[in-house]
Amino acid sequence: SVTSADSFMVNHSKAYTAAALTSMVEFIIRINFFPSHNSPKIFLVGILCAVCGQLCRAAAMITCGESFNHYIQRNKKDNHV
C-alpha cells in the first residue's frame, strides 16, 4: 500500500485546519490559565474515547489490509480483496 500526506486526512481543507488549530489553542489556554475548571474524569473519558477510536481504526486497517483507505471508491481496483 502507498502512503502519502493525504493518507492521514489532516490536510483536506482550510476549514478542517482552522478547526484543529483552534481546538489546540483552546486546550492549551484552558490547561494553562484555567486549571481549576479541568475535570480529571472528563479528561479520562476523552482519552478513553480517543483510544477506542484508534483501536477501531486499527482493526479496520488490519481487516481491510491493502484495500483500506479514507476515500469513497467508485471503481473496484485490481488489488482489492
PDB file of N, CA, C and O in Angstrom:
ATOM      1  N   SER A   1       0.844  -1.190   0.000  1.00  0.00           N
ATOM      2  CA  SER A   1       0.000   0.000   0.000  1.00  0.00           C
ATOM      3  C   SER A   1       0.879   1.240   0.000  1.00  0.00           C
ATOM      4  O   SER A   1       1.957   1.240   0.595  1.00  0.00           O
ATOM      5  N   VAL A   2       0.433   2.278  -0.653  1.00  0.00           N
ATOM      6  CA  VAL A   2       1.200   3.508  -0.784  1.00  0.00           C
ATOM      7  C   VAL A   2       0.682   4.528   0.213  1.00  0.00           C
ATOM      8  O   VAL A   2      -0.521   4.780   0.289  1.00  0.00           O
ATOM      9  N   THR A   3       1.588   5.112   0.974  1.00  0.00           N
ATOM     10  CA  THR A   3       1.215   6.121   1.965  1.00  0.00           C
ATOM     11  C   THR A   3       1.761   7.469   1.529  1.00  0.00           C
ATOM     12  O   THR A   3       2.911   7.594   1.109  1.00  0.00           O
ATOM     13  N   SER A   4       0.899   8.474   1.643  1.00  0.00           N
ATOM     14  CA  SER A   4       1.316   9.837   1.337  1.00  0.00           C
ATOM     15  C   SER A   4       0.737  10.764   2.398  1.00  0.00           C
ATOM     16  O   SER A   4       0.055  10.303   3.313  1.00  0.00           O
ATOM     17  N   ALA A   5       0.998  12.048   2.288  1.00  0.00           N
ATOM     18  CA  ALA A   5       0.448  13.009   3.254  1.00  0.00           C
ATOM     19  C   ALA A   5      -1.072  12.952   3.270  1.00  0.00           C
ATOM     20  O   ALA A   5      -1.685  13.164   4.316  1.00  0.00           O
ATOM     21  N   ASP A   6      -1.689  12.669   2.129  1.00  0.00           N
ATOM     22  CA  ASP A   6      -3.147  12.576   2.060  1.00  0.00           C
ATOM     23  C   ASP A   6      -3.700  11.376   2.833  1.00  0.00           C
ATOM     24  O   ASP A   6      -4.883  11.356   3.171  1.00  0.00           O
ATOM     25  N   SER A   7      -2.876  10.399   3.110  1.00  0.00           N
ATOM     26  CA  SER A   7      -3.331   9.213   3.830  1.00  0.00           C
ATOM     27  C   SER A   7      -3.767   9.528   5.254  1.00  0.00           C
ATOM     28  O   SER A   7      -4.554   8.781   5.835  1.00  0.00           O
ATOM     29  N   PHE A   8      -3.278  10.604   5.816  1.00  0.00           N
ATOM     30  CA  PHE A   8      -3.561  10.922   7.210  1.00  0.00           C
ATOM     31  C   PHE A   8      -4.771  11.834   7.385  1.00  0.00           C
ATOM     32  O   PHE A   8      -5.188  12.088   8.515  1.00  0.00           O
ATOM     33  N   MET A   9      -5.339  12.328   6.293  1.00  0.00           N
ATOM     34  CA  MET A   9      -6.569  13.126   6.313  1.00  0.00           C
ATOM     35  C   MET A   9      -6.475  14.358   7.216  1.00  0.00           C
ATOM     36  O   MET A   9      -7.475  14.744   7.820  1.00  0.00           O
ATOM     37  N   VAL A  10      -5.329  14.967   7.320  1.00  0.00           N
ATOM     38  CA  VAL A  10      -5.192  16.164   8.157  1.00  0.00           C
ATOM     39  C   VAL A  10      -5.035  17.434   7.336  1.00  0.00           C
ATOM     40  O   VAL A  10      -4.957  18.529   7.893  1.00  0.00           O
ATOM     41  N   ASN A  11      -4.990  17.298   6.034  1.00  0.00           N
ATOM     42  CA  ASN A  11      -4.770  18.472   5.204  1.00  0.00           C
ATOM     43  C   ASN A  11      -5.819  18.595   4.098  1.00  0.00           C
ATOM     44  O   ASN A  11      -5.513  19.062   3.000  1.00  0.00           O
ATOM     45  N   HIS A  12      -7.054  18.179   4.384  1.00  0.00           N
ATOM     46  CA  HIS A  12      -8.029  18.144   3.306  1.00  0.00           C
ATOM     47  C   HIS A  12      -8.784  19.448   3.074  1.00  0.00           C
ATOM     48  O   HIS A  12      -9.400  19.605   2.020  1.00  0.00           O
ATOM     49  N   SER A  13      -8.761  20.400   4.027  1.00  0.00           N
ATOM     50  CA  SER A  13      -9.432  21.680   3.786  1.00  0.00           C
ATOM     51  C   SER A  13      -8.916  22.738   4.758  1.00  0.00           C
ATOM     52  O   SER A  13      -8.366  22.424   5.814  1.00  0.00           O
ATOM     53  N   LYS A  14      -9.105  23.990   4.376  1.00  0.00           N
ATOM     54  CA  LYS A  14      -8.725  25.087   5.264  1.00  0.00           C
ATOM     55  C   LYS A  14      -9.600  25.101   6.505  1.00  0.00           C
ATOM     56  O   LYS A  14      -9.122  25.410   7.597  1.00  0.00           O
ATOM     57  N   ALA A  15     -10.884  24.767   6.351  1.00  0.00           N
ATOM     58  CA  ALA A  15     -11.805  24.751   7.488  1.00  0.00           C
ATOM     59  C   ALA A  15     -11.372  23.715   8.533  1.00  0.00           C
ATOM     60  O   ALA A  15     -11.408  23.987   9.733  1.00  0.00           O
ATOM     61  N   TYR A  16     -10.962  22.530   8.071  1.00  0.00           N
ATOM     62  CA  TYR A  16     -10.502  21.494   8.999  1.00  0.00           C
ATOM     63  C   TYR A  16      -9.243  21.953   9.733  1.00  0.00           C
ATOM     64  O   TYR A  16      -9.124  21.783  10.946  1.00  0.00           O
ATOM     65  N   THR A  17      -8.312  22.532   8.990  1.00  0.00           N
ATOM     66  CA  THR A  17      -7.078  23.022   9.600  1.00  0.00           C
ATOM     67  C   THR A  17      -7.375  24.101  10.630  1.00  0.00           C
ATOM     68  O   THR A  17      -6.787  24.099  11.711  1.00  0.00           O
ATOM     69  N   ALA A  18      -8.281  25.027  10.312  1.00  0.00           N
ATOM     70  CA  ALA A  18      -8.649  26.093  11.247  1.00  0.00           C
ATOM     71  C   ALA A  18      -9.294  25.514  12.500  1.00  0.00           C
ATOM     72  O   ALA A  18      -8.986  25.944  13.611  1.00  0.00           O
ATOM     73  N   ALA A  19     -10.189  24.537  12.329  1.00  0.00           N
ATOM     74  CA  ALA A  19     -10.845  23.913  13.476  1.00  0.00           C
ATOM     75  C   ALA A  19      -9.845  23.171  14.361  1.00  0.00           C
ATOM     76  O   ALA A  19      -9.915  23.252  15.587  1.00  0.00           O
ATOM     77  N   ALA A  20      -8.922  22.453  13.741  1.00  0.00           N
ATOM     78  CA  ALA A  20      -7.913  21.711  14.504  1.00  0.00           C
ATOM     79  C   ALA A  20      -7.005  22.660  15.287  1.00  0.00           C
ATOM     80  O   ALA A  20      -6.728  22.427  16.463  1.00  0.00           O
ATOM     81  N   LEU A  21      -6.547  23.720  14.641  1.00  0.00           N
ATOM     82  CA  LEU A  21      -5.678  24.683  15.327  1.00  0.00           C
ATOM     83  C   LEU A  21      -6.430  25.400  16.456  1.00  0.00           C
ATOM     84  O   LEU A  21      -5.874  25.621  17.532  1.00  0.00           O
ATOM     85  N   THR A  22      -7.686  25.760  16.209  1.00  0.00           N
ATOM     86  CA  THR A  22      -8.492  26.420  17.241  1.00  0.00           C
ATOM     87  C   THR A  22      -8.672  25.516  18.450  1.00  0.00           C
ATOM     88  O   THR A  22      -8.569  25.976  19.588  1.00  0.00           O
ATOM     89  N   SER A  23      -8.938  24.240  18.218  1.00  0.00           N
ATOM     90  CA  SER A  23      -9.123  23.316  19.341  1.00  0.00           C
ATOM     91  C   SER A  23      -7.831  23.142  20.137  1.00  0.00           C
ATOM     92  O   SER A  23      -7.865  23.024  21.362  1.00  0.00           O
ATOM     93  N   MET A  24      -6.693  23.125  19.442  1.00  0.00           N
ATOM     94  CA  MET A  24      -5.414  23.003  20.140  1.00  0.00           C
ATOM     95  C   MET A  24      -5.119  24.239  20.981  1.00  0.00           C
ATOM     96  O   MET A  24      -4.657  24.124  22.116  1.00  0.00           O
ATOM     97  N   VAL A  25      -5.381  25.409  20.433  1.00  0.00           N
ATOM     98  CA  VAL A  25      -5.162  26.659  21.180  1.00  0.00           C
ATOM     99  C   VAL A  25      -6.097  26.699  22.393  1.00  0.00           C
ATOM    100  O   VAL A  25      -5.681  27.067  23.492  1.00  0.00           O
ATOM    101  N   GLU A  26      -7.365  26.317  22.188  1.00  0.00           N
ATOM    102  CA  GLU A  26      -8.313  26.293  23.302  1.00  0.00           C
ATOM    103  C   GLU A  26      -7.822  25.366  24.418  1.00  0.00           C
ATOM    104  O   GLU A  26      -7.879  25.717  25.596  1.00  0.00           O
ATOM    105  N   PHE A  27      -7.343  24.184  24.037  1.00  0.00           N
ATOM    106  CA  PHE A  27      -6.857  23.222  25.025  1.00  0.00           C
ATOM    107  C   PHE A  27      -5.677  23.792  25.806  1.00  0.00           C
ATOM    108  O   PHE A  27      -5.641  23.686  27.032  1.00  0.00           O
ATOM    109  N   ILE A  28      -4.720  24.391  25.118  1.00  0.00           N
ATOM    110  CA  ILE A  28      -3.527  24.945  25.769  1.00  0.00           C
ATOM    111  C   ILE A  28      -3.909  26.083  26.719  1.00  0.00           C
ATOM    112  O   ILE A  28      -3.399  26.158  27.836  1.00  0.00           O
ATOM    113  N   ILE A  29      -4.801  26.961  26.276  1.00  0.00           N
ATOM    114  CA  ILE A  29      -5.243  28.072  27.135  1.00  0.00           C
ATOM    115  C   ILE A  29      -5.968  27.540  28.359  1.00  0.00           C
ATOM    116  O   ILE A  29      -5.724  28.000  29.475  1.00  0.00           O
ATOM    117  N   ARG A  30      -6.855  26.576  28.160  1.00  0.00           N
ATOM    118  CA  ARG A  30      -7.627  26.029  29.285  1.00  0.00           C
ATOM    119  C   ARG A  30      -6.717  25.352  30.310  1.00  0.00           C
ATOM    120  O   ARG A  30      -6.872  25.558  31.513  1.00  0.00           O
ATOM    121  N   ILE A  31      -5.789  24.563  29.843  1.00  0.00           N
ATOM    122  CA  ILE A  31      -4.888  23.844  30.758  1.00  0.00           C
ATOM    123  C   ILE A  31      -4.009  24.826  31.540  1.00  0.00           C
ATOM    124  O   ILE A  31      -3.815  24.661  32.745  1.00  0.00           O
ATOM    125  N   ASN A  32      -3.480  25.839  30.862  1.00  0.00           N
ATOM    126  CA  ASN A  32      -2.534  26.745  31.497  1.00  0.00           C
ATOM    127  C   ASN A  32      -3.166  27.855  32.330  1.00  0.00           C
ATOM    128  O   ASN A  32      -2.620  28.234  33.366  1.00  0.00           O
ATOM    129  N   PHE A  33      -4.304  28.380  31.895  1.00  0.00           N
ATOM    130  CA  PHE A  33      -4.874  29.545  32.563  1.00  0.00           C
ATOM    131  C   PHE A  33      -6.109  29.251  33.415  1.00  0.00           C
ATOM    132  O   PHE A  33      -6.481  30.070  34.255  1.00  0.00           O
ATOM    133  N   PHE A  34      -6.743  28.109  33.215  1.00  0.00           N
ATOM    134  CA  PHE A  34      -7.945  27.767  33.979  1.00  0.00           C
ATOM    135  C   PHE A  34      -7.865  26.339  34.517  1.00  0.00           C
ATOM    136  O   PHE A  34      -8.759  25.535  34.252  1.00  0.00           O
ATOM    137  N   PRO A  35      -6.821  26.012  35.261  1.00  0.00           N
ATOM    138  CA  PRO A  35      -6.655  24.627  35.720  1.00  0.00           C
ATOM    139  C   PRO A  35      -7.763  24.158  36.660  1.00  0.00           C
ATOM    140  O   PRO A  35      -8.038  22.960  36.730  1.00  0.00           O
ATOM    141  N   SER A  36      -8.402  25.074  37.380  1.00  0.00           N
ATOM    142  CA  SER A  36      -9.458  24.653  38.305  1.00  0.00           C
ATOM    143  C   SER A  36     -10.729  24.227  37.573  1.00  0.00           C
ATOM    144  O   SER A  36     -11.597  23.593  38.173  1.00  0.00           O
ATOM    145  N   HIS A  37     -10.853  24.562  36.293  1.00  0.00           N
ATOM    146  CA  HIS A  37     -12.029  24.196  35.517  1.00  0.00           C
ATOM    147  C   HIS A  37     -11.869  22.858  34.799  1.00  0.00           C
ATOM    148  O   HIS A  37     -12.770  22.427  34.079  1.00  0.00           O
ATOM    149  N   ASN A  38     -10.746  22.215  34.990  1.00  0.00           N
ATOM    150  CA  ASN A  38     -10.486  20.942  34.313  1.00  0.00           C
ATOM    151  C   ASN A  38     -10.877  19.783  35.212  1.00  0.00           C
ATOM    152  O   ASN A  38     -10.495  19.729  36.381  1.00  0.00           O
ATOM    153  N   SER A  39     -11.645  18.855  34.653  1.00  0.00           N
ATOM    154  CA  SER A  39     -12.100  17.690  35.401  1.00  0.00           C
ATOM    155  C   SER A  39     -11.295  16.467  34.981  1.00  0.00           C
ATOM    156  O   SER A  39     -11.282  16.107  33.804  1.00  0.00           O
ATOM    157  N   PRO A  40     -10.626  15.830  35.931  1.00  0.00           N
ATOM    158  CA  PRO A  40      -9.876  14.612  35.590  1.00  0.00           C
ATOM    159  C   PRO A  40     -10.779  13.517  35.012  1.00  0.00           C
ATOM    160  O   PRO A  40     -10.353  12.758  34.142  1.00  0.00           O
ATOM    161  N   LYS A  41     -12.029  13.434  35.494  1.00  0.00           N
ATOM    162  CA  LYS A  41     -12.947  12.412  34.976  1.00  0.00           C
ATOM    163  C   LYS A  41     -13.263  12.658  33.502  1.00  0.00           C
ATOM    164  O   LYS A  41     -13.258  11.722  32.702  1.00  0.00           O
ATOM    165  N   ILE A  42     -13.535  13.902  33.144  1.00  0.00           N
ATOM    166  CA  ILE A  42     -13.836  14.216  31.748  1.00  0.00           C
ATOM    167  C   ILE A  42     -12.597  14.004  30.886  1.00  0.00           C
ATOM    168  O   ILE A  42     -12.703  13.534  29.754  1.00  0.00           O
ATOM    169  N   PHE A  43     -11.438  14.342  31.408  1.00  0.00           N
ATOM    170  CA  PHE A  43     -10.190  14.111  30.694  1.00  0.00           C
ATOM    171  C   PHE A  43     -10.017  12.618  30.399  1.00  0.00           C
ATOM    172  O   PHE A  43      -9.655  12.240  29.285  1.00  0.00           O
ATOM    173  N   LEU A  44     -10.276  11.775  31.399  1.00  0.00           N
ATOM    174  CA  LEU A  44     -10.129  10.330  31.220  1.00  0.00           C
ATOM    175  C   LEU A  44     -11.154   9.790  30.216  1.00  0.00           C
ATOM    176  O   LEU A  44     -10.836   8.902  29.426  1.00  0.00           O
ATOM    177  N   VAL A  45     -12.373  10.316  30.244  1.00  0.00           N
ATOM    178  CA  VAL A  45     -13.391   9.901  29.269  1.00  0.00           C
ATOM    179  C   VAL A  45     -12.915  10.265  27.858  1.00  0.00           C
ATOM    180  O   VAL A  45     -13.061   9.468  26.930  1.00  0.00           O
ATOM    181  N   GLY A  46     -12.353  11.454  27.696  1.00  0.00           N
ATOM    182  CA  GLY A  46     -11.830  11.867  26.395  1.00  0.00           C
ATOM    183  C   GLY A  46     -10.706  10.980  25.914  1.00  0.00           C
ATOM    184  O   GLY A  46     -10.664  10.594  24.746  1.00  0.00           O
ATOM    185  N   ILE A  47      -9.797  10.657  26.811  1.00  0.00           N
ATOM    186  CA  ILE A  47      -8.688   9.758  26.456  1.00  0.00           C
ATOM    187  C   ILE A  47      -9.227   8.388  26.070  1.00  0.00           C
ATOM    188  O   ILE A  47      -8.772   7.793  25.093  1.00  0.00           O
ATOM    189  N   LEU A  48     -10.194   7.886  26.831  1.00  0.00           N
ATOM    190  CA  LEU A  48     -10.800   6.584  26.539  1.00  0.00           C
ATOM    191  C   LEU A  48     -11.462   6.586  25.161  1.00  0.00           C
ATOM    192  O   LEU A  48     -11.312   5.631  24.399  1.00  0.00           O
ATOM    193  N   CYS A  49     -12.193   7.658  24.841  1.00  0.00           N
ATOM    194  CA  CYS A  49     -12.834   7.764  23.522  1.00  0.00           C
ATOM    195  C   CYS A  49     -11.787   7.776  22.407  1.00  0.00           C
ATOM    196  O   CYS A  49     -11.962   7.118  21.382  1.00  0.00           O
ATOM    197  N   ALA A  50     -10.707   8.519  22.607  1.00  0.00           N
ATOM    198  CA  ALA A  50      -9.652   8.594  21.593  1.00  0.00           C
ATOM    199  C   ALA A  50      -8.987   7.231  21.392  1.00  0.00           C
ATOM    200  O   ALA A  50      -8.729   6.823  20.260  1.00  0.00           O
ATOM    201  N   VAL A  51      -8.712   6.533  22.488  1.00  0.00           N
ATOM    202  CA  VAL A  51      -8.081   5.211  22.396  1.00  0.00           C
ATOM    203  C   VAL A  51      -9.020   4.220  21.707  1.00  0.00           C
ATOM    204  O   VAL A  51      -8.585   3.443  20.857  1.00  0.00           O
ATOM    205  N   CYS A  52     -10.305   4.241  22.069  1.00  0.00           N
ATOM    206  CA  CYS A  52     -11.275   3.343  21.421  1.00  0.00           C
ATOM    207  C   CYS A  52     -11.374   3.634  19.921  1.00  0.00           C
ATOM    208  O   CYS A  52     -11.440   2.712  19.108  1.00  0.00           O
ATOM    209  N   GLY A  53     -11.383   4.902  19.566  1.00  0.00           N
ATOM    210  CA  GLY A  53     -11.433   5.272  18.151  1.00  0.00           C
ATOM    211  C   GLY A  53     -10.214   4.778  17.395  1.00  0.00           C
ATOM    212  O   GLY A  53     -10.335   4.271  16.279  1.00  0.00           O
ATOM    213  N   GLN A  54      -9.047   4.922  17.994  1.00  0.00           N
ATOM    214  CA  GLN A  54      -7.820   4.445  17.351  1.00  0.00           C
ATOM    215  C   GLN A  54      -7.816   2.920  17.222  1.00  0.00           C
ATOM    216  O   GLN A  54      -7.348   2.380  16.220  1.00  0.00           O
ATOM    217  N   LEU A  55      -8.336   2.234  18.233  1.00  0.00           N
ATOM    218  CA  LEU A  55      -8.402   0.768  18.164  1.00  0.00           C
ATOM    219  C   LEU A  55      -9.346   0.316  17.054  1.00  0.00           C
ATOM    220  O   LEU A  55      -9.040  -0.629  16.327  1.00  0.00           O
ATOM    221  N   CYS A  56     -10.496   0.990  16.917  1.00  0.00           N
ATOM    222  CA  CYS A  56     -11.438   0.662  15.837  1.00  0.00           C
ATOM    223  C   CYS A  56     -10.801   0.920  14.479  1.00  0.00           C
ATOM    224  O   CYS A  56     -10.945   0.118  13.556  1.00  0.00           O
ATOM    225  N   ARG A  57     -10.103   2.033  14.361  1.00  0.00           N
ATOM    226  CA  ARG A  57      -9.444   2.374  13.096  1.00  0.00           C
ATOM    227  C   ARG A  57      -8.356   1.347  12.768  1.00  0.00           C
ATOM    228  O   ARG A  57      -8.232   0.908  11.625  1.00  0.00           O
ATOM    229  N   ALA A  58      -7.575   0.972  13.775  1.00  0.00           N
ATOM    230  CA  ALA A  58      -6.521  -0.024  13.556  1.00  0.00           C
ATOM    231  C   ALA A  58      -7.120  -1.371  13.154  1.00  0.00           C
ATOM    232  O   ALA A  58      -6.593  -2.056  12.277  1.00  0.00           O
ATOM    233  N   ALA A  59      -8.227  -1.744  13.803  1.00  0.00           N
ATOM    234  CA  ALA A  59      -8.893  -3.009  13.446  1.00  0.00           C
ATOM    235  C   ALA A  59      -9.391  -2.967  12.003  1.00  0.00           C
ATOM    236  O   ALA A  59      -9.278  -3.956  11.278  1.00  0.00           O
ATOM    237  N   ALA A  60      -9.941  -1.830  11.584  1.00  0.00           N
ATOM    238  CA  ALA A  60     -10.406  -1.687  10.200  1.00  0.00           C
ATOM    239  C   ALA A  60      -9.245  -1.790   9.229  1.00  0.00           C
ATOM    240  O   ALA A  60      -9.359  -2.438   8.189  1.00  0.00           O
ATOM    241  N   MET A  61      -8.131  -1.156   9.560  1.00  0.00           N
ATOM    242  CA  MET A  61      -6.965  -1.193   8.684  1.00  0.00           C
ATOM    243  C   MET A  61      -6.399  -2.610   8.568  1.00  0.00           C
ATOM    244  O   MET A  61      -5.985  -3.039   7.491  1.00  0.00           O
ATOM    245  N   ILE A  62      -6.387  -3.320   9.683  1.00  0.00           N
ATOM    246  CA  ILE A  62      -5.875  -4.697   9.674  1.00  0.00           C
ATOM    247  C   ILE A  62      -6.819  -5.605   8.897  1.00  0.00           C
ATOM    248  O   ILE A  62      -6.380  -6.430   8.096  1.00  0.00           O
ATOM    249  N   THR A  63      -8.118  -5.448   9.137  1.00  0.00           N
ATOM    250  CA  THR A  63      -9.114  -6.284   8.475  1.00  0.00           C
ATOM    251  C   THR A  63      -9.119  -6.064   6.967  1.00  0.00           C
ATOM    252  O   THR A  63      -9.176  -7.024   6.197  1.00  0.00           O
ATOM    253  N   CYS A  64      -9.059  -4.809   6.545  1.00  0.00           N
ATOM    254  CA  CYS A  64      -9.133  -4.487   5.116  1.00  0.00           C
ATOM    255  C   CYS A  64      -7.798  -4.625   4.414  1.00  0.00           C
ATOM    256  O   CYS A  64      -7.741  -4.793   3.196  1.00  0.00           O
ATOM    257  N   GLY A  65      -6.725  -4.554   5.184  1.00  0.00           N
ATOM    258  CA  GLY A  65      -5.400  -4.690   4.599  1.00  0.00           C
ATOM    259  C   GLY A  65      -5.126  -3.642   3.543  1.00  0.00           C
ATOM    260  O   GLY A  65      -5.310  -2.448   3.779  1.00  0.00           O
ATOM    261  N   GLU A  66      -4.687  -4.086   2.383  1.00  0.00           N
ATOM    262  CA  GLU A  66      -4.296  -3.187   1.304  1.00  0.00           C
ATOM    263  C   GLU A  66      -5.486  -2.423   0.716  1.00  0.00           C
ATOM    264  O   GLU A  66      -5.301  -1.396   0.065  1.00  0.00           O
ATOM    265  N   SER A  67      -6.695  -2.916   0.941  1.00  0.00           N
ATOM    266  CA  SER A  67      -7.887  -2.275   0.385  1.00  0.00           C
ATOM    267  C   SER A  67      -8.367  -1.088   1.215  1.00  0.00           C
ATOM    268  O   SER A  67      -9.275  -0.380   0.780  1.00  0.00           O
ATOM    269  N   PHE A  68      -7.795  -0.845   2.387  1.00  0.00           N
ATOM    270  CA  PHE A  68      -8.248   0.234   3.266  1.00  0.00           C
ATOM    271  C   PHE A  68      -7.793   1.594   2.751  1.00  0.00           C
ATOM    272  O   PHE A  68      -6.627   1.776   2.400  1.00  0.00           O
ATOM    273  N   ASN A  69      -8.720   2.546   2.710  1.00  0.00           N
ATOM    274  CA  ASN A  69      -8.388   3.949   2.512  1.00  0.00           C
ATOM    275  C   ASN A  69      -9.560   4.799   2.986  1.00  0.00           C
ATOM    276  O   ASN A  69     -10.608   4.269   3.354  1.00  0.00           O
ATOM    277  N   HIS A  70      -9.384   6.105   2.975  1.00  0.00           N
ATOM    278  CA  HIS A  70     -10.389   7.012   3.514  1.00  0.00           C
ATOM    279  C   HIS A  70     -11.321   7.590   2.447  1.00  0.00           C
ATOM    280  O   HIS A  70     -12.175   8.418   2.762  1.00  0.00           O
ATOM    281  N   TYR A  71     -11.175   7.179   1.231  1.00  0.00           N
ATOM    282  CA  TYR A  71     -11.942   7.776   0.146  1.00  0.00           C
ATOM    283  C   TYR A  71     -13.013   6.817  -0.377  1.00  0.00           C
ATOM    284  O   TYR A  71     -12.794   5.607  -0.436  1.00  0.00           O
ATOM    285  N   ILE A  72     -14.153   7.356  -0.749  1.00  0.00           N
ATOM    286  CA  ILE A  72     -15.215   6.548  -1.347  1.00  0.00           C
ATOM    287  C   ILE A  72     -14.735   6.075  -2.712  1.00  0.00           C
ATOM    288  O   ILE A  72     -14.339   6.874  -3.562  1.00  0.00           O
ATOM    289  N   GLN A  73     -14.778   4.774  -2.902  1.00  0.00           N
ATOM    290  CA  GLN A  73     -14.305   4.188  -4.150  1.00  0.00           C
ATOM    291  C   GLN A  73     -15.471   4.041  -5.124  1.00  0.00           C
ATOM    292  O   GLN A  73     -16.526   3.522  -4.759  1.00  0.00           O
ATOM    293  N   ARG A  74     -15.285   4.488  -6.334  1.00  0.00           N
ATOM    294  CA  ARG A  74     -16.330   4.389  -7.357  1.00  0.00           C
ATOM    295  C   ARG A  74     -16.092   3.186  -8.280  1.00  0.00           C
ATOM    296  O   ARG A  74     -17.024   2.682  -8.907  1.00  0.00           O
ATOM    297  N   ASN A  75     -14.852   2.738  -8.354  1.00  0.00           N
ATOM    298  CA  ASN A  75     -14.492   1.586  -9.175  1.00  0.00           C
ATOM    299  C   ASN A  75     -13.636   0.638  -8.351  1.00  0.00           C
ATOM    300  O   ASN A  75     -12.820   1.062  -7.533  1.00  0.00           O
ATOM    301  N   LYS A  76     -13.836  -0.654  -8.582  1.00  0.00           N
ATOM    302  CA  LYS A  76     -13.042  -1.652  -7.875  1.00  0.00           C
ATOM    303  C   LYS A  76     -11.644  -1.714  -8.481  1.00  0.00           C
ATOM    304  O   LYS A  76     -11.484  -1.845  -9.694  1.00  0.00           O
ATOM    305  N   LYS A  77     -10.628  -1.616  -7.611  1.00  0.00           N
ATOM    306  CA  LYS A  77      -9.240  -1.697  -8.077  1.00  0.00           C
ATOM    307  C   LYS A  77      -8.850  -3.169  -8.269  1.00  0.00           C
ATOM    308  O   LYS A  77      -9.465  -4.063  -7.688  1.00  0.00           O
ATOM    309  N   ASP A  78      -7.848  -3.400  -9.068  1.00  0.00           N
ATOM    310  CA  ASP A  78      -7.394  -4.758  -9.351  1.00  0.00           C
ATOM    311  C   ASP A  78      -6.895  -5.476  -8.103  1.00  0.00           C
ATOM    312  O   ASP A  78      -7.057  -6.690  -7.976  1.00  0.00           O
ATOM    313  N   ASN A  79      -6.288  -4.731  -7.182  1.00  0.00           N
ATOM    314  CA  ASN A  79      -5.721  -5.351  -5.983  1.00  0.00           C
ATOM    315  C   ASN A  79      -6.717  -5.412  -4.818  1.00  0.00           C
ATOM    316  O   ASN A  79      -6.331  -5.772  -3.706  1.00  0.00           O
ATOM    317  N   HIS A  80      -7.988  -5.068  -5.049  1.00  0.00           N
ATOM    318  CA  HIS A  80      -8.999  -5.103  -3.981  1.00  0.00           C
ATOM    319  C   HIS A  80      -9.301  -6.536  -3.584  1.00  0.00           C
ATOM    320  O   HIS A  80      -9.546  -7.380  -4.447  1.00  0.00           O
ATOM    321  N   VAL A  81      -9.287  -6.819  -2.301  1.00  0.00           N
ATOM    322  CA  VAL A  81      -9.568  -8.190  -1.826  1.00  0.00           C
ATOM    323  C   VAL A  81     -10.930  -8.268  -1.190  1.00  0.00           C
ATOM    324  O   VAL A  81     -11.338  -9.336  -0.735  1.00  0.00           O
TER     325      VAL A  81
END
